[in-house]
Amino acid sequence: MDNILSICQEVADLAAVQKPTDLFDENSQNDRVFKSMAIDTLEELMRYGDWQELTSEAEIYTICGKSSYRIEDVASNFYCILNNTIYIKDHQDKVVGSITPQQWAKEKMYNCPSLDIKFKIQNNCIKFLKAPPANLKIVFTYRSNTICWDAKTYEEKSRITKNTDVPIFDKYLVRLGITWRCFCRNGLDYAEAYNQYQRELKKRFGTGAATEDINLAGVDCGDGLTSGVIVYAQNDCQSCC
């Protein structure tokens, strides 16, 4: 189990530079540089895409008359929601979203009738067009902002705070990301190291990427086939259920 300090020390060997001994030693410029490169690498990977390692699930229990729910209250490590992954778990009703600002304004203004529960994400809140019924369990899948975990407690963390923290991503990929940054920092030719990192990044992300999004946003009541898995609304398309 390789922690972030040991990975940085391996990179130092490759680049033939001084090894870091404590990434949190504020009196050592070399250690601070390695810490910065490690953070840049981990945060870049976290933002790259919907890694399986970062996929989490959260639940919101609706309250009568309440239409806005803070995401941080149910998912403190929230980074972004995954498309077409929000639904009502208990009754298997579909939830349609996220709607556009134009759709939101139109339906608010004209009070357009709809059998779907619609929402938008704004200011780190899930805001429903109309307050849904009480006591519904709304489930959504999201990408977390986790970049490492504690080696002793296994707590997932959004920033490194110890030398023993373990990156949540593949060790080889993290090492490559720090390596090309180290070469660049020290004035070495980093083109090949960067290209190797990019190739491995695409390969790792491709093998671990989630399957195609499940379509929870629409139904097809005709004779045609609809791709994905459809969860029907409570009173919508009775003939299809």
N, C-alpha and C positions, 0 to 999 in steps of 0.2 A: 504494500500500500504506500505509494509515493506521495509525499506531501509537497507543498509548494516550494519549500526551501530546498529539498533534495533535487527537485526538477531544475531549479535555478542553478544549483551547484553543477549539475550535469551540463547545462548550457555553458557555464563558465569554463569547464574543461574543453568543450568543443571550440570555444572562441579563444582559448589560451589567455584568459584574463583572470583577475583575482576572484576567488570564490566568495560569495556572500556567506556570512556566518549568522547574521540575525537581521532579517528583513525589516525589523521594527526598531533598529538602532538608529536613532536620529543623528547620532554623531558620526555615522559612517556614510559618506557620499556613495560609495560603491553599493552598500546594502540598500540605500534609498533608491538608487537607479534600478536595481533588480526588482525591487518591490513595485516600482512604477511600471516596468515592462510587464510584470506578471499581471498586474491589475488591468492594463490595457488589453492584454491578450484575452483574459477571462471575460471582460466586459464586451469585447468585440464578438466573441463566440456566443455569448448570451443573446446579443442583438441580431445575430446572423439569421436565425430562422426558428421554426417550431421543432426544436429537438425533442425527441421522446423523453430525454432526461429532465426536461423542464416542464413537461405536461402534467398539470395538476387539475383537480376537480374541486369545486366549491358549491355550497348550497345556500340559498336564501329562502327563509320562511316568511311569507308575506303577512302583512298586518293590515287589518281592515282600514280602508281609506288612505293608505300610504302608497304613493306612486314612485318614490325615489329612495334608492338604497345605496349607501356608500360601499364601494367594492372593498376598500381596505378593512371594513368591519368584518368581512367574511373571508378575505384573502389578503393577508398582510404582505405577502410576497408577490402580489399581482404585477405583471408587466403588460400583458395585452390578452384580450379574449380571442379564442379561436373561432373562426367563422362557422356558423351553422351548428353550434354545439350547446345552445341554451334551450332547455325544454322543461316541462313540468313532469317530474318523475312519478308522482303518485298516481295521476290520472292518465298519463301518457298523452296529454294534450300538447299540441305543437305551440311554439312561441316563434313569432316571425320578427326578425330584426337583423341587423340594425337598420331602421328606416332612415332616409335622408332628411336633412333639415327641411327641404321643400315638402316632403310627404308629411312630416310632423306638423308643419304650419297649416297645411291644407286640411288635415283631419281634425286639428284643434279648432280651426275656424269654422268648418262646415259640419263638424260632428258626424263625419261619415260613419255609418254603421259598419261594423266588422266583427266577425266571429273570432278573429285572431287577437292574441295578446301581443301588442307591439311595443318595442322599446328602442331607446337609443342610449349610447354611452357618452356622457358629457361630464366634464369636471370630476373624473374618477367615480362617477355614480352611474348606476343603471336606472334610467328614468323611463317608466312605462307611460304610454300615451294616456291610458286610464288606469286608475288604481285596480289591480287584480283582486279577485276574491281573497278573503283571509285564509290562512292556514294551508296555502299551497307551498309545496317544496320545489323551488325552481333551481335547477342544477345547471351549471355551466363549466366548460373546460377552458382553461387558460394557460398561457405561458408564464411561468414564474420568473423572477429576477435572480434566482439562485445561481451562484457561481462556484460555491464550494460547500463542504460540510466539515463539521468538527470531528476530528479523529477519535475522540473519546465518547462524546455524547451523541454523535451522528446527527446533530442538529444542522439543518440546511441553513446556509447563510448567504446574504446578498453582497458581502464583502469579506475579504480576508482580514483576520484579526490576530492570527497566530502563525508561527512558522510551521506548525504541524497540521494546518488546515489542508484538506485534500480537495483538489479540483473536481468538480462534478463531471467534467468532460474527459475524454480520452487523454491519458498521460502523454502519449506520443504526439498527439495533435497540439497539446499545450506547449510541449517542449519545442516543437517546430515554430510555434508562434512567438515564443520568447527568443528563440535563436536568431531569426532574421532581424528582430528588433535590436538584439545585442550586437550583431554584425554591423547594422546600420549605425548604431550609437558609437561604435568604436572605429568608424571609418573604413570598415572592411567591405569587400564586395558581397552584397547580400542578395543579388538577383536570383541566383540558383536556390538559395535557402528560402526566399520568398515564394518562388514558383513551386517549390516542393511543398511548402505550407498550403498554398492555394489548392494544389492537386489533392492533397490529403484532406483538406477541409471539405471540398466538394464530394469526395468519395465517402467520407464518414457521414456527412449530412445526408447523402443519398441513401446509404444503407440503413440509416436510422430514422429516416423521415416517416411521418405518420402516413397512413393510407389516405386516399382522396376523401375530401370532406363529405360527410353524410348530409344530404339535403333535407333539412327540416323546415324549409321556408315555403314549400308549395306542394300541391297535390295535383294529380292528373286523374280526372274522373272519366276520361274518354277511353277509347280502345288502345291508345298508344301506351307505350311502356315508358316509365319514368325511372331514370337512373338513380341509384342510391337507395336509402331506406327512408320511407315516409312515415311520420307519426301523425295521424289525423287529429284534427281538432274535435272537440266534444260533439258538436252538432253539425259539423261540416261534412258534406258528401256521405250521407248515411248509406247510400247504395254501394259505396266503395269499401265500407268497413266490414 
